[in-house]
Structure formats: structure tokens, C-alpha cells
Amino acid sequence: MLKPRSRKVKILATLGPASSSPDMIRRLVEAGADAFRINMSHGEQAEKVALVEAIRALEKALHRPTTILFDLQGPKLRVGDFKGGSATLETGKTFVFDAKRTKGDSSRVELPHPELFAVLTAGDRLLIDDGKVRLKALSVSAERIEAEVMVGGKVSDHKGVNVPDVVVPIPALTAKDKSDLEFALTQGADYIALSFVQRPEDVAEARLLVGDRAGLLAKIEKPQAIERLPEILELADAVMVARGDLGVELPPEGVPPLQNRIVALARQAGKPVVVATQMLESMIVSPTPTRAEVSDVANAIYEGADAIMLSAESAAGSYPCEAVAMMDKIGRSVEADPVYAARIHFTETPAEATTADALSESAAQIVRILSAKAMACYTSSGSTARRIARERAPVPTLVMTSSLPVARRLGLQWGVHAVHTRDVSSFEEMIGKARRMALRHHLASPGDRVVVMAGVPFKTAGSTNVIHVVKLAGDELDSYSND
């Protein structure tokens, strides 16, 4: 059994060619990875089965519920083919996108997306190859977009197109996504990450397919999603600040304020928020990060993000374990900073007018006054754990649940140490188990206080109404071991 992390922010590591073996996955967990992302944009479904099996085998060996997030590709807008495979667009020249199914050149290319001709208007931007080549529409008709090249460059076959100024009338789930989604659910996915979210309706469509079989994480990568973020948050179980795509469609200087806003709104809603993309980008080829990258990761932690994510650094880089270990070090260093507690509370998370929210806020205050070492709760759905995490108390939260899927899903929740355990039948039994688990999992020591939240009558959904403070004794582990 691994000891609990000494940090509260979680690390989400992407698996790929550099990290697909059971041995490497184990090394990533030992280095600090709390959850794993499986990217459905690359490879075949059959290849992912071995990844899931390796994670679940390690989970069983280490007695640590582990989160698996399947990331759907989403729709991709791309140009057609060019004569010779590429063409160079010159700044200041006119370039045409049309519906002709012929190979393009330096003056035109096919754009096989009729929905774009329907929504774009003069003045709207078209960005090619992650914004390396930029154009502005001059005129638009049913099958032709004439544009001025604002920033020229080489464009090759099937390069991606971004249109940041309009809502594209296409669903967030393609036929491939729906197939990948069903596959992920059969593999026991804990979260499904939804790409190309523009509207709450995109999340609602995915929810109909997912139901309660997995958590639904909305990737915020389109400017249009920002405008309706509160509605998206209401429908999603978690969100991701996908800074790579946001940085393509927005000016680079606009991304940090948006990151701060998304993190704050997610925290206020009590939903886990992941900050992702290019966090330790240089570690794809270097054993050490730049100082700017370290500061970037640290700022996300100071903002109070629930999790920070590695992409190519752990999936395809030369130093996947070192990248995870560096994130772990940054997390522990930031959380040891005396000003950290004040910084994460810059974002106000006022309690809602519910008993559970009021008690969660009070329990966090009791922890501070009594210098308790941990908080604890028993949950069947994870809702109590999410309320406690929202308060960002200065101690870890021991969450006990008889539901393994719930324990796994809590792997993206700030400060939570989830334990899959036998069910209990009474309030007294739960308190006894909380005392033993706090000792067994090294979250507290004999003589320490633990603040426990519970509900009476026990095992009644939504009945969290008790705060119980216990002082641990040294002989509790000897008295009962059948947990």
C-alpha cells in the first residue's frame, strides 16, 4: 500500500508510447501520478484495453483506487489536399476556400465543411495549423470563402482549421466519438472528457449517452464555451482548462485571465477543475523544465486547481517519470508555502443554503481551530466529499465508500484520499472505521484529532447533519482489522 500523497493537488498523466507498459505505469504512480488520461485521438480501441488492464491490476496491487479518464477526439475541421502535398500562402494575398473536390494550390483549397460556409461572415478569422497561418474572410457565399492572408506560411494536406469568431453548428460528438464513448464505458471509464464544447447542449447530448456510468468532464477550449460557462458547469461533473486550443483561438495574453476565471467558477460550483497543456513542455526532450514552466504549474496550484495535467510530457516524451516527479515536487513546494492557504482562498466559495454546505464550511473552520490532522466522511455518491473539497481545508480528507466507482472518480478531487471499504450499518460503526482508517492510511497518529462529517439517520442520502470530533488512540488498529 502506497502512503497518501503529501500534497492535495492531483496529477493527471497522459499515457502513450513512452508510458504504455505495466512497469512504466507503476513507475508513474510511484513518482506521483494520481490519475491517467487515455487519448482517443491516437491509436485504435484495441490498444487501449491493455492500458486499462495494467491500471486496474496496479490499483488492486497497491490498494489505491485510480482514476481513468478517456479523452474523446471531437470533430476536426480540416482543409483538403494540395498539389504536391502542400502550398505556401503569401501575406497580403487573397486565398479562397471552396467546395470543389480538387487539389489546391497557393490560391485556393477545398474546405469540406459546408456548415462553415453557412455561418462565417466578412471579417471572421480562419486559423490554419494551430494558428500558424491566419486569414480574414472578405466575402462568403454558399460554396466559396474569399479571404485575405494576414499571416502567411506553408500549409500541408488536411491541416486543421479554427474559426474562433463563430459557433460552428456541428455536434460535439462525431460517429467516431460515439463509438469511442461506448468502448470507454465498457472498459469502466471513470471520466469521459468531451472535446469541442461550445454550448450546454453539447454536454447535455453526451449526458444522455453516458448517464451515470461515468463522470463527464467538459474541456473548455472554445471561446464560445466561456460565454456560457455557468450553464456548462451545471451540466458537467468536471471541467478542463484546455489551454492549447484556447491559445490558438485567443490572443496568448488572454489565456491566463481566462484560466483564473474558469478555475474560480468551477471551484464556486464545487466541480473539479483540471489545468492542462504545455505545463512542462520542455521536458518532452529535457530532463529538467524551464523556470517559466515551473512558475506556470505553481500558479495553477496557487489558484486552487484540483488537478494539473501532463500531455506529451508523459505520453511521448523522453522523461515521463521525471516530469511526474517534477510536478509532485512543485505541488509539495507550493503547498508548503506559508502564503498558499491565503492564496487559494482569494476565490470565495460561499456556502449554499444547505445543511451539508453549512457543515462543510464549519468543519473546515473546526480543523483550523483545533489543529486537527484530517477530515473524514463516509459517502455513497461522493457528494459530501465534493462539498468538503470545495472548502480547501488545510488537511487531507479521508473519504470512505463501499462503491469502487465512486472511490475512483474522486481521484480528481483536491485533497481527497479515497478508500474503498466494506459498507457500514450504523453511525457508531462509521465513526470507529474512520478512526481506524485514519491511522491505517497514515493520515493521523495516536493523540491526533480528526473531524468527521456524517449523517443521522445513517445511510440516508442527503442527510449530512453531524460534525463529530474524535481523538485517536494507539490501540484502535489492534481492536478490529476486518475493514
N, C-alpha and C positions, 0 to 999 in steps of 0.2 A: 504494500500500500504506500503510495506517494504521500508525503506530508502536504498539507494545504499550502497553497501559494502564499507568500508573504506580501503579495500585492493584491489590490482589489480590481484594477482594470484587467480585462481579459484580453488574451492574444488569440486571434483567428488567423491560422496559417493555411495558405492555399497549397494543395497537393498537385504534383505534376511530375514530369520526367525525372527531376532531381530528387524527388521525395515520395516515390511510389512504393518502395519496398517496406515490408513489415518492420525491418530493423531501423530504417530511416524514420518511419513514423514514430516508433518508440523513442528514438533519439530526440525527435522534435518535442514530444511530450515531456521528456526529461529536461529539455532545455527551457521549457516554459509554455509550450502551446496548450491552450485550453479547449480549442475547437478547431475544426477543419472545414475548409471550403473545397468543394468539388466543382470545377468549372465545366459546364456542359457545352461551352463554345469550342472545346477542343476534344478530339478523340471520340471513340464510339462508346455506346452504353455498356457493352460487354466488358470494356476495360475498367469501368468504374466499380464493378462488382467486387473485384479483388481489393480495392481500396476500402470499401465498406467492411468487408470481412476482416481485414487487418485491423481496422479501428475498433471493431466490436470485440475481436479477440484480445486486443490490448486493454480495452475497457474492463473486460472480465478479469484479466490477469492483475490489473492494478487496482481493481475495486473503485474505479473512478468513472462516473457517468460522463460520457464525452459527446459533445455536440457535433453533428454533421450537417452542414449547410450545402444544399445543391443550388448552384447559381445558373439560372436559365439564360440562354443567349439573348433572346428577344429579337425583334425584327431588325434587319440591317438594310439600310438604304445604300445602294452602290451604283456607280456608273457602269456602262457596258465595256466592250472590248475596243482596243485601239489597233490600228495597223502597226505591226511590229511590236505590239505589246505595251506601248507607252507613247506619250506625246508631251511636248513642253508647251505650257501656256505662258504667254508673254504678258507682263504687267501693262495695263492700259489698253490692251487689245479687246475686241469683242469675241465672246465664245458662246456657242449655242448648245443647249441641251434639248434633245428632241426624242421622238418616239420611233425613229427609224431604226430598224434592226440591221444596221450595217456598221462596220467597224469605223471608229472615229479617227480624228487626226487633231492637229493643233487648232482647228477652228470649230469642231463640233464633236459630240459623243452622244450615244444613246443613254437615256435616263429611264430605265424600265420600271418606273413607278408613277402611273397615271394620277395617283392621289396628290402628288406634288404639283402637277400642273393645275390641279383644281384649287389649291389653297394658297400658292405663292402669288405675290403681287410685286409690282415695281418697288424697288428699294429693299426687298428682303434679301438676306445673305444666303449664299450656298458655300459651305466649307468642305473642302475635299482633303482626304488623308489626314484626319485629326487636326484640321485647320491649317495645314502647311500651305495649301493653296486656297485663296479666298476670292470669291466673286460676289457681285451685287446684281440682282435682277434689274434689267432695264425695261423689259416688256414680257408679258406672259400671255400665251394663248392655250388652247386645249391640248396641243401637242408640241409646243415649242416655247422654250425659255431663252430669251436673248439676255446675256449678262456681260458685264464689264469685269475684266480680271483686275482685281485690286492688288493681290499679291500673287505673282506667278510662280511657276515651278513645274517639275516633272510629275505627271500623273500616269499611273500604270493601270492595267486592266482591273476592274472590279474594286477599285478603291472606294472607301466609304464616303458618304455624303451626309453632312449635318445641316439642318435648316433651323437655326435657333429662334427665328422670329415668328414661327407659326406652330400651331398644334396640328400634328400630322394625323389625319383621320384613318388611322390603322390601329387594330387591336395590339395590345402589348404581348399577346401570346400568339405565336405562329404555330403551324402544324407541327413543326419540329419541337417547339416548346411544349406543346400538349403531350406529345409522345414522351419527351424527357421528364415532364412533370409526373406522369403516371409511373414511369420507371423509378423515379426518385422515391415516390411514395411506397412502391412495392419493396424498395430497399430500406425502408424505415427512416427516411429523411426526417430530421428534427426541424429544419427550416427550409423553406423554398424562397430563394431570392428572385424577385421579379424585376426584370430589366425594362427599360423604355417606358417607365411610368410617367404619364403626362397628366392623368386625371384620376379622381377617386374611382371612376367607373372601371379603370384598368385593374385596380386592386379588387373591386367587387367581383369582376369576372373570374379572377384567379381564385377568390374565396369560394365561389360556387364549386369549383373543381377540387379544391384542397379540403374544404370542410374543416373538421377539427383534427384531421390526420397529421398535420404538421403546422408549425408556425409559419406565418407569411411575412417576409421581410421585403419592404419596398425600397428599391435603390433609387435615390434621388440624384439623377444625372441629367435631367432635362430642366431648363429654366421654367417651363410651363408648370412643372410639378411644384415649384417653390410657391407659385401664386395660390395653390390650393392645398398647401401642406397640412394645415389643421384637419381638413377633411380626409386626406390620405392617412394621417396618423390615427384617426379614429377607426379606420377600417383595417389597418395593418397591425401586426403584432410587434414589429420592429422596423427600423429604417437604417439605411446605409448612406453615408455621405460619399458618393462615388465621384471623387474629385477629378479623376482623369477626364471623364466625359463632360463634367461641369466646366472644366478648364478649357475645353475645346469650344464650347458654345458661349462662354462668358469671358470677359477680359480676365487675365490671371489675377489682377488685384481685387477682382470682385469675389473670388472664391473664399478667402479667409473669413470675411464678414458673413457670408452665407453659411459656411461651416459652423461658425459660432451660433448663428440663428437656428439652424437645424438641430444642433445638439441641445440648445436651450429648450426649444419647443418639444423635442422628444422627451427630455427629462421632465418637463412640466406635465406631459401626458402620461408619464410613468412607463414609457416604452423604451426598450433597449436601443441604443444608437451606436453604430459602428462607423469609425472613420477609416477610410480606405484610399489606396492608390498612391504609389510613389513615396511611401513613407521612409523606406530605407533603400531607395532605388539604386544607389551606387554599390550596394552590397550584392548586387547580381554578379558583379565581376571583382569586387574588392572585399577583403576580409574585415574592413572597418568602414563605418559610414562617415559622411561629412558632418561637420559641426552643425550645419544648417539643417540637415535631416534629423539629427538628434533633437534639435530645438523644435522642429516641426512635430515630432512624436510627443515630446514633452508638452507642447501647447495643447494638443488634443486631450492629454490626460488632465492637465490643469482645467480644461473646460468641463471635465466631468464625463467624457465619453465612456460608455460601458465597455467598449472593445475597440482595439486597434488591429488593423489587418495587414498582413503581408501578401503580396500577389506573386509577381515573378521572382521576388527575392527567395521565397521558399519553394516555388513550383519549378523554376527552371534555372535558378542561379547556381553559382559555384560554391556558395557558403550558406546553405539553408539553415543549418543548426546555429551557426554564428549569428545569423540575422534574428532568429527567435531569441537566442540568449541575449542579444543586444537590446531587443525590445523589453525583455524581462528586467534587465539592469536599469534601463531608463525608467520603467514603471516603478521599480522599488526606490530609485533615487528621488523621483518626483514626489512620491507619496511619503517619503521621509522628510521632505522639506517642511519646516515649521509653518510656512505660509500656505501650504497646499490646502489644508482644511478650510481656510478662509476663501481661497480662490474658487474652489468648487461650489461654494455657497454664494458666489456672486449671482448665480442663477437662482432666482427664488422659485421654490416649488411649494406654494401654499396648499395646505391640506384641503381636500374636498369635504363637503359636509356629510361625511360618513363616519360611522364608529371606527371602522378599520383604519381609515386615513388618520383620524384624530389620535388613535392609539399608536400608530406607527410613528407619528411625529413626537408623541410623548415618550415612547420607548427610546428613541434616539437621544432625547434630552436626558433621560434617566441614565443611559450609558455614560454620557459625558459627566454627569454629576457624581456618579458612583465609581467612575473609572472601571467599569465592567470590561471584561476581556472579549466578550462575544454577545451576539444576539442569537436567538433560536426561535424556530417556529416549525409546526407540522402543517403540511399543505397537501391537498388532493388535486388542486388545479394550478398552483403556482402563483395565484393572485396575491396572497399575503406576502410572499417573498418579493414580488414586484413592488408592492407598496413600501416595504421596508427599504429596499434598494433605492427607491426614489428619494429617501431622506439623506442618503450618503453619510450614514453614521460612521464614526472613526474606527469601527471594529468589524471583523468578518461576521457574516450571518450564516449560521448553521441551519440549513433547510432540510428537513426530513420529510420524505414522501414514500408511499408504497407504490407509486406509479413511476416506473422507469422512464417512460417517455417524458413525463414532467421533469424528472431529475435531469435528463439530457438537455431539455430545452432551456433550462436555467443556466446553461454554460455560457451564455452571452450576457448574463445579468451581473452588473457591478457588485463586487463584494460578497457574492453568494458562494458558499461551499455546500453543494447539494449531495445528499446521501440517500441512496435507495435502500430502504429498510422495511422490515415487516410492519404490517398495519398494527395499530393500537386501538383499544376499545374504550379507553376512559381518559379523562383529564389527568388523573394521577399517574397512569401508566405513561402518558406522553411526557410529563414532567420528568419522571425517572429516566426515560430514554434520552431526553435532552441532556440531562446531567452526564449520563454515561458516554454519549456520542461526543460531547464537547471535550471530554478527557481522551477518549479513544482516538479522536482525529486531531489531537494536539492543538485545539483551538483555545484551550484554557487549562489551567493547572489547579491542583488542590488548593483551596483557600480563595480562589478567584470567584468573582461574581459573574453570572450570566443572566441576561434579561430575556425572558421567554414570553412570546405572544401566543395566545391560544383562544379557543372559543368554547363557550359553555351555552347550551349543551354540545358536547363533543361530537365531531363528525357531522355537523350541520353546516352546509355551505353558506358562506357569508356571515358566520356568527362570531368572527373575531371580536372579542369584547373583554379580554383579560390580559393584564400585564403581570407577570409573576417573576420576581427576582429570587434567584437561588444562589447559594454559596456552595461550591463544590467541596466534597470530602474525598480523601485519598483512597478510601476503601470501596468506592462505588463500583469500580470495574470488577472487583472480586465478587461482588454480590449477585451479579447477573451477567451472563455472557451470550444469551440466545437472542441476539438482536437481528 
